[in-house]
C-alpha cells in the first residue's frame, strides 16, 4: 500500500474523530438554540420557505420516503429562490450530519450558505427547518453558515479500498464513474460491507444500497490512490434515515 496514502488516511481518521466529537457537541448546542429560537424568534421571523412557489415541496406529503438524491434534486430550485430572497449563496448538497447521541454520522442534506452566523437570515432559515423537525423531505438538514466546515467522517469502505488489488499504476479518478470502474467490484465483493449496489451520484459522490445492519458506518469519505495522488470520494447510503 502506498505509504503516502496510508499516512493520508490515518491523518484523516484522526481528524475525523476529533471533528465528529466537536460536531456532535455543536449539533447538541445548536439543537437547544434552535428549540429556543423556535419559541422566541418563531413569533416574528419570516418563514424562509413561505410565499416561495418552488419551496411548496418542503411541506408536501409523499406516499413513500424520498431518497437523499431525490430530495437534493427537488430542493435545489427551492434554495435557488431562498438564495435570491436573502441575497446570499445557498446551495443544497449531500453530506453528513453528526448523530446527537454520538453514533455514526448520518447522511443528510447540507445547506452551504454565505449567511452571517447568528444573523437574521441564518436564524430565520434555522428556525424554518426546526419547525419541520429538523428535516426536509424526510432527510436531516444542517445549515453551514459563512466559513463553517462540513463534517468529514471516514467511511467503513476505506479498508476495502486499501486492500483492493488494481492492475494500472496510474488510474485517473475524475468522477464517481471512474472510481466505481476501479474499486466497484472490490466493494460489492466485500461481504462484511453488505453492499448490494453502487451508483454514481454525480461528481465524486457514490450512492450505496446496503443490506448490512451497520450500513450507517458506510457514510463517509474514502481516500483512493489514483497513482498521481490521493483522491477523496464521498460515499453515502441512499434512502437511509
N, C-alpha and C positions, 0 to 999 in steps of 0.2 A: 504494500500500500504506500502511496506517495506520502513521504514524511510531512511535506508542506500541508497536504490535505488533512492528515491526521491532526496536526497542530492546529489547523484552522477549525476543524470540527470540535476539538477539545476546548478551544477558547470560546467557541460559540456556545457549547453546552454550559460552561461555567457562567458566561454572561447571561445566557437564557435563564438559568436557575435564579440568579440574583434579580434579573429583570422580572421574572414571574412573581417572586415574593413581593417585590416593590409594586408590581402591577396589581396583585391581589389586595394589598393594603390600600392602594389608591382607589381600586374598584369599590372596596367596602366604604371608604370615606366618601367617595362620590355618590354611593347609594344613599347614604344618610343625607348628603347635601341635596340630592335630587328629591328625596322624600320631603325634606323641609321646604325646598323650593316649591314643590307641588302644592304645599299647604299655604304658602305665602305668596310667592310670585304668581302662582296659578290664578290668582284672582284678578291680576291686571296685565300679565304678559300675554301677548297675542300668540295664538296657536300658529306655529310655523307652517303648518300644512293647511290651515283654514283659508278658504277662498282661492285655493290653487287647484284648478281642474286636474292637472297632472298628478296631484297628490291624493285624489279621491281613493286611490287603491290602498292607501295605508289603513283605511278603516273598512275595506271591503271584506266580506266573508267568503272563504273558498270552501269547496266541497272536499278538498284534500290539502294536505300541507304543501306549501311551496318549498322547493329546494333552495339552497343558497344561491345557486347560479340563476335560477328563475327570479328570485327576489332581487338580486343585484340588477339584473337586466331590466326588470319592470319598474324599479325605483329610480333608475338613472334619470329619466325625464323629470320626475318629481324634484330631485335635488338640483337639476339644472335650473329649475324655476326658483327653488329656495335660494340658490346662489345669487340669482338676479334680485330677489327680494332683499337680501342682506348685502348686496354688492360686495361679495366675497367669494373666494374659491370654496366650493363644496362639491366633493366627489364621493360616490359610494363605491367601496371596493370590498373584496373578500379578505378577511384577516382573522385574527384571533383575539378572543376576549377572555381574560383570566376568570377562573372559577372562584366565586366569593368564598367557597368552602375550602379552597386550597387544592382542588383536584386538577386534572389536566386542563390545559387551556381549551376553550370551546371555539369551534369555528363559528364565525359570525360576520356581521357587517360592520365595517369601519367607515365612519364619515370623516374623511380627511378635509379639514377646513382651514381657512385663513382667519378664523374668528379669534378675537382677543379673549383669552381666558377670563371668565367671570364677567365678561361684558354682557350687555343686554341681549344681543343676538345669541350668544352662547347659552345664556340662561334660558332664553325662550325655546331654543332648539332642544336643550336637555330636558326641560320640563315637558315639552310636547311629546317627547319619547317616553318619559317617565309615566305620563298619563296613560300610555298604551302598554304599560307593564314592562317597559324597557326593551320591547321587541317591536319590529315592524315586519309585517307579513310572516309572523311566526318565528323570526330569527332574532337572536340577541344583537344589540347595537351598541357601539361605543363611539362617542364623538371625540375626535382628535382636534384640539384647538391649535392655534399657530405655534409651531415649534415642538409640538408634543410627538413623541416617538411611539410607534406601534410595538406591540409585544411580538417577540420573535422566538418562540419555543423550537426545540429540535424535535423533529418527527421520529417516531419509533421505527420508521423505514430507513433511517440513516445507516444502521448496521448492515442491512441487506444491501444497500447501495455500495457500501465499502467492501463487502465480500464478493460483489458481482465481478465475474471474470469477463473482460471485454477484449476484443481482437485488436482494434485500432488503438494506437498510442495517442494520436490526435483525433478527437471526436467532437467537432463543434456542437455546442448546445445553444442554439439561438432561441429556441422556444420549447414549449411543453412537448410538442410532437417529436423533436429531436431527442429530448430526454427519454420519452417513452420508447422510442426506437432502440435506444441503447440499454436502458435499465428495466423496461416494462416486464420482460419475461422473468427477470430475477425477482421482481417484487410480487408478481402474481404466483410465482413458484415457491415463495417462502410461506409454508403452511402456518408458521407462527403468526404471521401478519393477518391471515384470513381475508386477503383482498380478493374479491370476486371479479372486479372490473376496474379499469382505469381509463380516463379520457382527458383530453386537453380541455382546460377551462379558459384558454386564451393567455397569451404572454407566457411567462414562466410559472404557470399555475396548473396543477393536476387535481382533478376531482376523482375521489375514490369511492367505490361501493364496497363495503366490507361487512363480513358476517361475524367477525370476532367480537366477543363481549368487551374487549379492551380497545375497540375501534377508535375511541376518542384519543388514544395515545398516538394515533397516526397524524393527528392535526399538528402541523408544524412545518418546519423547513428542513430540506435535506441539502447537503453540500456535495456536489458531484465534481469529479476531476475531468475537465474537458480536454486535458492534455496541454492546454495553453494557460491553465489556471483554474481555480475553483469557481463554480457557478452555483448559485443558491436558487432552489426551486421550492415554491410553496405547494404543500400537499394538504388537502382538506377532505374530510368525509362529507360528501354532498348528501343533503337530506337529513343529517344528524341534527338533533335538537337538544 
